[in-house]
Amino acid sequence: MMTTPGDIDILLKDERGRPFPERVMLFQQVQYGCLNDKGINEGVRDKENEPVRPFTCSPGKTGVVEGFDNDWGWQKTGRFTGINGKVQPRLADAKTGAFERWRLVNAGTGESMRMRLRRLDPAAPPLRTVKAADQGAWRERYCTGQPLPMWQIALDGLTRSAVHKVDEAVLFAGERTDVIVRLPEAGLYCMVNDTSRNDAEKLNPSRMVALVGAKGAGAGSSDSNELFRAAMISSAEDALAGSERAAIRERVVSELKDGLKLTAFTWHKPIPKTEVSAYREVILNIVDGPEETAFRVNGLSYDHNRIDAVLPLGKVEEWRTTSLNVGHPLHIHVNPFQIVSIMDHEKRDMTDPASPAFDPDYAGLKGEWKDTVFIKENVRIAFRTRYERFTGDFVIHCHIMFHGDHGMMQNLRIAAEGGAVPAPHKAH
């Protein structure tokens, strides 16, 4: 008897049984610059020697990427987030009113991505004719209306326990998310990295990332949410037809009707507290020193030859993490983890919209599985993980490249309790 329905792909089909079209979108931050004879990026600087317009290259020079030590980050640079190797491309058209699966990847070196879609006013001048300095005003005038809804179905490649409806796809460095998108009317749409909610100092203004069009006759501006729900239920009934699949079909359809739940498709079983065998603490910190800045995990900077912890094969542990200085996307190799809680320094829930401490960046994360989580300063995040099958060495690290490369990383080892401990790996 069939006990599992298979992959969530069986639900992502149109009324004729054809799979939703898919797109992979790789968001990139290429940290190029023109270096002077001292190896420092050229550009105008203020009285504190901070860059004002850092990437004004001298005539005849072309920006290069030599490393990250001479770079001052992304916020003041004036550079644009790229997508699939291009800057502000016009993406291939979608079919009007059709659902598509977008696989989004933040492959940047540290900057967050908050992707929103808005209708572009047909009266807008072509984006390619607008100077970079004028694009903010162009975007505010012509990218109109409320952001389009999207339906998040996976985090970091792991199917969610329920579809999560959003109007903003939030990806911190290293994160991935899968969303279902529908462009309801023919025409062009703005894809924007919208920083307005999180950038009070206006250091990193919202930017255009791409344009995407919808062509052809479609369902128009019908209720997208109800259309998506009906499509999922219809696909489940078709894919799981037959008496031998009756039980699993009933479960899947019942859950879809109850808030678009997807528990039949999740890859990992929830971890109750009764399974937890031990607790582990991870504290991320940056410490300024007289000669150099130290990037640390639990008070130590990375040492290639040091194993920071040995984890017991076959056991479950709960990790409790926080950051003492700015935010860090913590990435753990090998074993994904289930989010248990996200609280502020007063122990208030930051995932619940009814909580006074609610943070939209953490909406819908409680109970879900991930392999990367953004830990804001003084936020407490608890998650649980199982150590299954794999034995050997791996790393955890901050996914902001500069932080990880300069010491915010650890070597961990999984080994059977009482068994021989493997020799350290020579490379990772």
Secondary structure, 3 states (H helix, E strand, C coil): CCCCCCCHHHHCECCCCCECCEEEEEEECCCCECECCCCCECCEECCCCCEEECCCCCCCCCCECCCCCCCCCCCCCCCCCEECCECCCEEEEEECCCEEEEEEEECCCCCCEEEEEEEECCCCCCHHHCCHHHHHHHHHHHEECCCCCEEEEEECCEEEEEEEEECCEEECCCCEEEEEEECCCCEEEEEEECCCCCCCCCCCCCEEEEEEEEECCCCCCCCHHHHHHHHHHHHHHHHCCCHHHHHHHHHHHHHHHCCCECHHHCCCCCCCHHHEEEEEEEEEEEECCCCCCEEEECCECCCCCCCCEEEECCCEEEEEEEECCCCEEEEECCCCEEEEEEECCCCCECCCCCCCCCCHHHCCCCCCEECEEEECECCEEEEEEECCCCCEEEEEEECCHHHHHCCCEEEEEEECCCCCCCCCCCCC
